[in-house]
Amino acid sequence: MPIWFIGNFAARLLLSIVLMSCKHQEIQLSKQQIKYKADSIFNVRVNELTNAAAEDLDRRSAIEVKAKADSIVEAYSKTHSIVPVDTITQ
């Protein structure tokens, strides 16, 4: 027997074993089971998104609040003739 025939036969045998072992059996779920699974997936995802949003808020607020505060102080000092603190300490 040629070697390619043995390899081909082995590949076909392995493929047939794999395909037979992967029989697809449908599992019937009740509406209550489907709702439970959907709710659990939803709750996990909501918690992940909430945690990610909280981390993003912490990271961004440290950057953006300072910039906004500086902008407000600058605008206020221009309209009310207040000397900025930076120039007093120099």
Backbone as a ProteinNet text record, in pm:
[ID]
protein_1_A
[PRIMARY]
MPIWFIGNFAARLLLSIVLMSCKHQEIQLSKQQIKYKADSIFNVRVNELTNAAAEDLDRRSAIEVKAKADSIVEAYSKTHSIVPVDTITQ
[TERTIARY]
82.4	0	88	53.7	131.4	110.6	210.2	204.6	93.2	71.1	-33.5	-170.3	-190.8	-318.7	-341	-237.3	-248	-277.2	-207.1	-230.6	-370.1	-416.3	-549.2	-654.9	-634.7	-727.6	-733.3	-616.6	-610.9	-681.3	-663.9	-729	-880.4	-926	-1070.7	-1128.1	-1054.8	-1100.1	-1109.8	-1009.7	-1008.9	-1122.3	-1144.1	-1252.3	-1388.1	-1409.5	-1537.9	-1559.1	-1453	-1465.6	-1501.5	-1436.8	-1465.7	-1608.2	-1653.1	-1788.3	-1894.1	-1868.5	-1965.1	-1969.3	-1859.3	-1858.1	-1921.5	-1939.8	-1996.8	-2143.4	-2217.2	-2359.5	-2426.3	-2507.1	-2575	-2710.8	-2726.3	-2852.9	-2913	-3033	-3098.2	-3147.9	-3129.9	-3179.9	-3298.3	-3410.6	-3529.4	-3527.5	-3537.9	-3540.7	-3679.3	-3721.5	-3849.7	-3830.3	-3939.9	-3931.6	-3863.5	-3888.9	-3828	-3676.2	-3629.7	-3486.5	-3419.1	-3486	-3431.7	-3421.8	-3527.8	-3526.8	-3415.9	-3396.6	-3291.4	-3152.9	-3128.6	-2998.8	-2975.3	-3079.2	-3066.3	-3040.7	-3112.4	-3092.8	-2953.6	-2903.5	-2770.7	-2663.2	-2676.9	-2581.6	-2591	-2712.2	-2734.1	-2673.7	-2696.6	-2644.9	-2492.1	-2431.3	-2284.8	-2232.6	-2293.7	-2248.6	-2270.9	-2384.7	-2412	-2308.4	-2274	-2172.1	-2037.3	-2000	-1874	-1873.3	-1983.6	-1992	-1991.8	-2059.6	-2061.6	-1922.3	-1850.6	-1713.7	-1622.8	-1635.7	-1554.4	-1586.4	-1714.3	-1753.7	-1700.3	-1703.6	-1651.1	-1500.7	-1428.9	-1284.4	-1256.4	-1334.1	-1316.5	-1347.5	-1451.1	-1486.2	-1374.8	-1319.2	-1209	-1089.2	-1056.9	-940.6	-964.1	-1082.3	-1110.1	-1135.7	-1197.5	-1228.9	-1103.2	-998.9	-873.1	-815.2	-837	-784	-877.9	-1005.3	-1099.5	-1143.8	-1155.2	-1200.7	-1099	-971.2	-867.7	-872.4	-887.3	-893.6	-1016.2	-1130.2	-1252.3	-1238.4	-1183.4	-1165.8	-1071.6	-962.8	-869.9	-938.1	-1019.7	-1091.6	-1190.4	-1261.7	-1358.7	-1287.1	-1179.1	-1103.4	-1048.1	-997.6	-942.8	-1051.5	-1167.4	-1277.2	-1327.2	-1336.9	-1383.2	-1282.9	-1155	-1053.9	-1047.2	-1077	-1078.7	-1194.3	-1308.4	-1425.8	-1427.4	-1354.1	-1358.4	-1224.7	-1132.1	-1001.2	-932.9	-927.9	-860.6	-725.4	-621.9	-489.3	-477.8	-433.4	-418.4	-317.2	-337.6	-252.1	-109.9	-93.8	38.5	128	70.1	152.6	184.5	107.3	133.5	254.1	269	377.3	511.5	516.2	643.4	720.6
-117.3	0	125.2	222.7	346.4	425.6	505.7	584.3	687	749.7	850.8	790.9	664.1	598.4	580.6	541.7	522.1	654.6	761.9	894.4	944.5	921.8	963.1	886.8	758	674.7	719.6	748	791.2	925.3	1014	1145.4	1130.4	1044.1	1022.3	955.8	861.9	796.1	895.8	978.7	1079.9	1179.4	1221.9	1314.9	1254.1	1128.3	1064.6	1048.6	1019	1007.7	1142.4	1246.7	1380.6	1420.7	1398.1	1436.1	1356.7	1230	1148.8	1188.3	1235.6	1273	1409	1486.1	1620	1621.8	1523	1520.7	1639.2	1707.8	1825.5	1783.2	1800.2	1767.4	1896.5	1927.1	2048	2028.8	2130.5	2129	2224.1	2172.7	2255	2331.5	2463.2	2547.5	2607	2616.9	2681.5	2832.9	2904.7	3051.4	3105	3040.2	3083.5	3061.9	2950.8	2924.6	3023.1	3052.5	3149.3	3286.5	3325.1	3455.4	3461.1	3354.2	3349.9	3364.8	3292	3299.6	3438.7	3494.9	3628.9	3732.6	3722.5	3817	3806	3684.8	3668.3	3724.3	3702	3759.3	3911.1	3962.5	4107.1	4168.8	4107	4162.2	4163.2	4059.1	4054.6	4166.8	4183	4286.5	4426.2	4448.1	4579.3	4610.8	4512	4534.3	4567	4497.8	4526.3	4668.5	4708.7	4843	4950.4	4923.3	5018.3	5036.7	4928.2	4937.7	5011.9	4983.6	5052.1	5201.1	5235.2	5376.5	5448.3	5381.6	5442.9	5467.1	5371.8	5389.9	5503.8	5510	5616.4	5752.7	5758.2	5883.2	5929.1	5838.1	5874.2	5927.2	5859.8	5898.7	6033.7	6053.3	6176.2	6294.6	6272.5	6386.5	6452.6	6375.7	6434.4	6527.8	6496.7	6578.3	6694.3	6662.4	6761.6	6864.1	6823.5	6918.5	7029.9	6996.5	7098.5	7197.3	7146.9	7234.8	7325.4	7269.8	7350.8	7456.2	7416.9	7511.6	7624.7	7591.1	7693.7	7788.5	7733.6	7814.8	7909	7858.7	7941.1	8051.3	8018.3	8118.1	8225.2	8183.9	8279.4	8373.6	8318.4	8401.5	8495.6	8448.1	8531.4	8643.1	8609.5	8710.6	8817.9	8783.4	8883.9	8981	8930.4	9017.7	9095.2	9050.3	9114.2	9175.6	9186.9	9247.1	9189.5	9056.6	8988.3	8941.1	8961.6	8918.9	8769	8693.3	8548.3	8516.4	8407.4	8365.2	8340.1	8292.5	8262.2	8386.3	8500.4	8622.3	8682.7	8653.2	8706.8	8640.5	8509.1	8437.1	8456.6	8518.2	8534.1	8653.2
0	0	0	-81.5	-82.1	47.4	81.4	206	201	85.1	75.6	102.5	67.3	92.1	241.9	314.1	459.2	528.5	485.8	543.5	514.2	390.9	350.5	429.8	445.3	521.6	667.3	725.9	865.8	883.4	787.5	795.3	786.6	696.6	684.5	808.8	865.2	986.7	1101.9	1115.9	1222	1202.4	1079.7	1050.3	1083.4	1048.5	1077.1	1227.5	1301.8	1448.2	1509	1462.8	1514.6	1482.4	1359.8	1321.3	1397.4	1422.8	1496.6	1643.7	1697.3	1838.5	1861.1	1755.9	1768.6	1729.6	1770.4	1738.5	1807.1	1731.9	1784.6	1840.2	1968.8	2031.3	2085.3	2040.9	2088	2229.7	2307.9	2444.9	2448.4	2489.5	2499.1	2631.6	2621.8	2741.8	2757.7	2880.2	2906.3	2898.7	2892.7	2889	3013.8	3125.7	3251.5	3248.3	3193	3183	3087.5	2977.4	2881.5	2946.3	3018.5	3086	3190.3	3264.6	3366.1	3302	3193.4	3125.7	3067.9	3005.9	2947.6	3056.6	3168.1	3277.8	3338.2	3352	3410.8	3318.1	3187.9	3091.8	3094.5	3096.9	3099.7	3225.1	3341.3	3466.7	3470.2	3419.7	3414.8	3325.8	3210.7	3116.1	3172.4	3238.3	3298.1	3405.9	3487.8	3591	3528.6	3421.6	3353.4	3298.2	3235.1	3178.7	3287.4	3399.3	3510	3567.6	3586.7	3638.9	3541.5	3412.6	3312.2	3309	3322.8	3322.7	3446.3	3560.8	3682.9	3672.7	3616.9	3597.7	3500.4	3393.5	3295.1	3357.4	3438.6	3505.5	3597.6	3676.1	3765.5	3688	3580	3499.5	3431.3	3376.5	3302	3392.5	3506.6	3592.4	3646.4	3670.8	3717.3	3611.3	3485.9	3376.8	3343.9	3326.8	3275.6	3379.6	3503.6	3606.3	3624.1	3624.7	3639.6	3523.5	3402.4	3285.2	3290.8	3330.4	3341.1	3450.9	3564.7	3675.5	3635	3568.2	3521.6	3423.8	3336.4	3238.6	3307.6	3407	3479.7	3556.4	3622.5	3698.6	3604.9	3490.7	3394.6	3342.4	3307.4	3258.1	3366.8	3488.4	3599.4	3627.7	3625.4	3656.1	3547.5	3423.4	3316.9	3334	3378.8	3392.1	3523	3625.7	3756.7	3798.8	3710.2	3735.2	3858.3	3864.5	3975.1	3924.7	4006	3968.9	3994.3	3895.3	3915.9	4025.8	4094.8	4205.2	4155.8	4035.9	3980.5	3978.8	3946.5	3935	4071.4	4172.8	4306.5	4368.4	4348.5	4413.2	4344.9	4230.3	4158.1	4202.7
[MASK]
++++++++++++++++++++++++++++++++++++++++++++++++++++++++++++++++++++++++++++++++++++++++++

